[in-house]
Amino acid sequence: MKTVCVYCGSSPGITAAYAAGARQLAAQLVSQQLRLVYGGGNVGLMGIIADEVLRLGGQVTGVIPKALMDKEVGHTGLTELHIVSNMHERKAMMADLSDGFIAMPGGIGTLEELFEVLTWSQLGFHEKPVGLYNINGFYQKLHDFLLHTVEQGFLRAAHLDLLYIDNDAASLLQKFTAYRPVHVRKWLDVKDL
């Protein structure tokens, strides 16, 4: 593993714990010589994690649509910045450049990115680890809901197991290092319930 894509909010959130968690993940990435790939912004948690990786001497690749760059939310001090035409190109490039995916706290954009790469994993389109960095318990209710989808027969437990969840950055990255792809048939049959 050489690169980790981090999805996160363009807002810092309401508690300093989120920024502290972003800095902890940045420190772990740099200490393990992992390049950060992210959405290229200079605001919110996006800006915090990018700035911290750079401050610690790490490498950061940003991918941002031109429309957002034009609104002056693009980070101009990165190791590498790709300006693309639209969100679809952004997500595809981020996925291609990355060996694993972590969602930190964020809004619907973060959730959309998370579920897209998790779905790709479920369908066998990639064999890369996907994780939730559960800073301050941010993702606990989401994880509970996903357990509910398993209980209701809409998701296999083995597919939920494709998603790592941890409130410690070092522990989450350790799970990524130990990751071995598991191949599970996607479609549910009534007889399987």
N, C-alpha and C positions, 0 to 999 in steps of 0.2 A: 504494500500500500504506500502510495506516494502523495496522493491528493485526497482531501476531504471537502466535499461540498457542504456548506452550512447555509440553511434557510433560516431566516429570522426577521424580526420586525423592523420596519422603518421608523418605529417609535421605540423609545427606551422603556416603555411600560411605567407603572405607577410606583414600583419599589426598586430601590438600589440593588436588590438581590439579582435582578436580571442583568444589569451591567457588570456586576461582580462575577456572575456566572460566565458571561461572555469573555471576560478577561481570563478567567480560569481555563476555559476551553482554548483560548488563544495561547496561553502558556504551555498547555499540554501539546498542542499542535507543533509549536516551535521546538519544544524539548524532544519530540519524536521525529523532527525533521519532516513534517507533513506540510505540504503546501495547502493554503486555504483557497478554495474556489467559492465565490459567493456572488450576489447580485449586483455588485459594483457601486452601491450607494455609499454616501458619506453621512447619512443621518441614522438616528436610532441605534438599535443593536447592531445593525449592519456596519455603521461607521465605527462603533466601539470595538467590535472584534477585529475589523480590518486594521484600524490604527494600532491596536495592541500587538497583533502579529507583526506588523512592520516595526513597531518600537522595539520589540524583542529580537529583531533581526531575521524574521521569517519572510517567506514568499507569499504574495497574495495576487491571485488572478480574479479580476472582476469581469462580469458580463452584464451589460446594461443596454436596454433599448434606447435608440436615439432620442425618442420622445422624452424619456426621463433624463437623459444627459442634457438635453436642451433646457430642461427646467432647473438645471444647476444642482441636481441632487447626486450627480456622478462624482465618484472619488477620483481625483486627478493625480494622487500620489502613490498609486499602486505599482507593484512590480510589473504587472501586465493588465491592460484594460481592453476588452473587446466591446466595441459598440455595434449592436446588431439592429435589424429592422423592426423586430417585434418580440412579444413575449414568448411566442412559440420557438423562435430561434434562440432566444435566451435560455430557455429551459433545456432545449436539446443540446446546446453547446455546453452548458454547465454539467449535464449528465455525461456527455462524452469526455469531458476533461477530468472527471472525478472517479475515484475508486471506492467511494462510500458516501453516504448522505446522512446528515444530522439536522434535525429540526430543533432549533431553540424556540423560546417563546416568540409568538408573532400572531398576526391576524389571519384573515381568510386567504391571503396570498401565500403565506407560509403553509397553511393547511393544504391548499390546493397543490403546491409543489410536493409536499410530503406524500399525499395520497397518490399522486401520479407516479412517483418513483416506487412507492410500495406496491401499487397495482402492477407496474412493470416487473417487479420482483415476483409477485404472485403468478404472473403469466409466463415467467421464464424469459422475459426480454432482456434481463441483465442478471448477473449473479454477484451483486455488490451489497454490502451491509447497509441497513437503514436503521436509524435510531432516533429516539426522542430524548433530548437533554431536558430532563424534568426539573428545571430550576424552580425552587420554591414551590414544588408540587403543581406547577402550571398545567401539566398534561395528565394529572391523575384522573380527572373526570372524563377526559377523552379515552383514556385506557379503559376505564370502567364501561364506557359506552361500547367500545370495541369488544369487550368481553360479552356484553349483551348481544351483539350481533352474532357472536359464536353460539351463545345459548339459544338464540332464535333461529339458527340454521341458515344464516346468510353468509357465514364466513367459517372456514375450517380453522380449528385451533392451531394446526400446523402452519397456516398462513399468518395467523396473528403472531406466532412465534418468530416469523421473519422480521418482526419489529422489536428491536431492543429498546428498553426504557431504563434510564438511570439518572439519578440526581447528582452524580459525580462524574466530572469530565474525564478524569484518568481512568475510571472504571469502564466508562462507555467506550473509550478508545481501546481499552484492553479487549473488550468484547469484539470490536472490529478486527483487531489483530488476530484473534482466535477464530474468526468467522470462517465457516465452511458451508458452501451452498447446499441447501436441502431441496430436493425435487419432489414436489407434491402435486398430484393432479388437481387442477383448479376447480373443475365443475363438481357441484354437489349433486348427489342422487338421493332420492327419497329413502332408499334402502340404507344409506349411510347415516341417516339421522337417528 
